[in-house]
Amino acid sequence: MKRILLTTASLCALGLASPALAADLPIYGKAPAVVAPAYDWSGFYVGVFGGGGYGNHNLNNATGPGPAPLANFTANYSSQGGLGGGEIGYNWQSGNIVVGVEATAFGADIKGSDNFALGWDDATKLGWGGTLRARGGIAVDRLLLFFTGGWGYGELTHTNTNPGVGVDTFKATRSGLVAGGGIAYAITENLIGKLEYTYLDLGTFRRDAPTNGALAYNVANTYSVVTLGLDFKFGGPVVAKY
């Protein structure tokens, strides 16, 4: 009988102590989910690019109507070829808006001619050039859609072949507006791949007195360029996103 009373008293004591013991035990809950950090596009970068270009050239007689049968004429021809170069730039990011500046320089072999459409041949080649542009875009984590615009320049070599008379060759460095857009993706924290389209207007050059007896003329020159690039971005903080 005494043993039964002791056992009952012990159980009652344990029952009374249970709430106090439970209050002292640590509470385990579900840990917050770990979210991948948002990519930050801010910072300096350098890179390389390469691709192809298509030029459009509009040749016009610069002397107006005259006794020559080909006076006051126009001709249009195209050019094609490859190019490659390098770039340096800087981006600032605020929220999902990215703005920046970029300078590029390239070598090219984009050339074509009118194939004697006017009785003589006019051929134009873009040998080198560069751009200085502003950029603006919208970032979705590691993906960036951007537009760009600014100033571009390039060296053009023009050759006029007058059959039976001679060849007149000269160089002209011209500049003008450049605009375009593209898509970039951060492959790693520092490596960024890019696909870009650029329209470059190099204006008009004039040849007043060709050395081979051809008529004076003007040539207006524009280019459409598509390139693939790879940039290396230096540093830049990574911001956690919850």
Secondary structure by P-SEA (a helix, b strand, c coil): caaaaaaaaaaaaaaaaaaaaaaabbbbccccccccbbbbccccccccccccbbbbbbbbbccccccccccbbbbbbcccccccccccbbbbbccccccbbbbbbbcccccccccccccbbbbbbbccccccccccccccccbbbbcbbbbbcbbbbbbbbccccccccbbbbbbbbbbcccccccccccbbbbcbbbbbbbccccccccccccccbbbbbbbbbbbcbbbbbcbbbbbbcc
